[in-house]
Amino acid sequence: AQSSWPRPQRPMGAAASSSPGGFRVFRIHPGSPASQTDLEVFFDFILEVGSVAVNAPDADFAGAVKAGKDKPTKLTVFNCRSHMVRDVLITPKEWGGKGLLGATV
């Protein structure tokens, strides 16, 4: 299967609401998997983990992250400053701190 990584950035559709939903990134812990990515604190919202949409009220964010443990996993992220959606590649793993990503969402 051909990989779509890296996929070019794309603007959020005109039909999108002003609130992107998903999980906002509030903190990235030093030395964590998230610290090795270009996630942007405060401005980034995680919309998908792998192929699982996590921008619905009943989304299982933790379950989606656990399903990607120790495997490169694509996060689909909306940045509210640039109004762009992009893919971020991360490998959720035990890293000596809390959680598998090392990001507070």
C-alpha positions in Angstrom: 0.0 0.0 0.0 1.3 3.4 -0.9 1.6 5.8 2.0 0.0 9.2 1.8 2.6 10.7 4.2 3.5 13.5 4.0 0.2 14.9 2.8 0.2 18.6 1.8 -1.6 21.0 4.1 -5.2 21.9 3.2 -7.5 24.6 4.3 -10.5 23.7 6.5 -13.7 23.5 4.4 -16.0 26.5 4.2 -18.8 24.4 5.8 -16.7 23.9 9.0 -18.0 25.5 12.1 -15.9 28.0 14.1 -15.3 25.3 16.7 -13.3 22.5 15.3 -14.1 20.0 18.0 -11.5 17.3 18.8 -9.0 17.5 21.6 -7.1 20.7 22.1 -3.4 20.4 22.9 -2.7 22.3 26.1 0.8 21.1 27.0 3.6 19.1 25.5 5.9 17.4 28.0 9.7 17.5 27.4 11.2 14.2 26.3 7.8 12.8 25.2 6.7 11.5 21.8 4.7 14.7 21.3 7.8 16.8 21.9 9.3 15.2 18.8 6.5 16.5 16.6 5.4 19.9 15.3 2.2 19.9 17.5 1.5 23.5 18.5 0.2 24.1 22.1 -3.1 25.9 22.4 -3.6 26.3 18.6 -3.8 22.6 17.6 -6.9 20.4 17.9 -6.5 16.6 17.3 -9.4 15.5 15.1 -8.4 11.9 14.2 -6.0 9.3 15.7 -5.2 6.8 13.0 -8.4 6.4 11.1 -10.6 7.1 14.2 -12.4 10.4 14.3 -12.2 11.9 17.8 -14.1 15.1 17.3 -17.5 13.6 18.3 -18.8 13.7 21.9 -18.7 9.9 22.2 -15.2 9.5 20.8 -12.7 7.2 22.5 -9.6 9.3 22.3 -7.6 7.1 24.8 -8.6 3.9 23.1 -7.6 5.3 19.7 -4.2 6.3 21.1 -3.7 2.9 22.8 -4.5 1.1 19.5 -1.5 2.9 18.0 0.9 2.1 20.8 4.5 1.5 19.6 3.4 2.1 15.9 3.8 5.2 13.8 0.3 6.7 14.0 -1.2 9.6 12.0 -2.9 12.4 13.9 -5.1 14.7 11.8 -4.8 18.1 13.4 -6.6 21.4 12.9 -4.7 24.6 13.7 -7.0 27.4 14.6 -4.4 30.1 14.0 -3.6 29.1 10.4 -7.1 27.5 9.7 -5.3 24.5 8.2 -5.7 20.8 8.7 -2.5 18.7 8.6 -1.2 15.2 9.4 1.3 14.7 12.2 3.1 11.4 12.6 3.7 10.2 16.1 4.5 6.9 17.8 2.5 6.6 21.1 4.7 4.8 23.6 5.8 4.5 27.2 8.3 7.3 27.7 8.7 7.8 31.5 5.9 10.2 31.9 2.1 10.2 31.9 0.2 8.9 28.9 1.5 7.5 25.6 1.7 10.8 23.8 3.1 13.1 26.5 0.6 15.8 25.7 -2.1 17.3 27.9 -5.3 17.5 25.9 
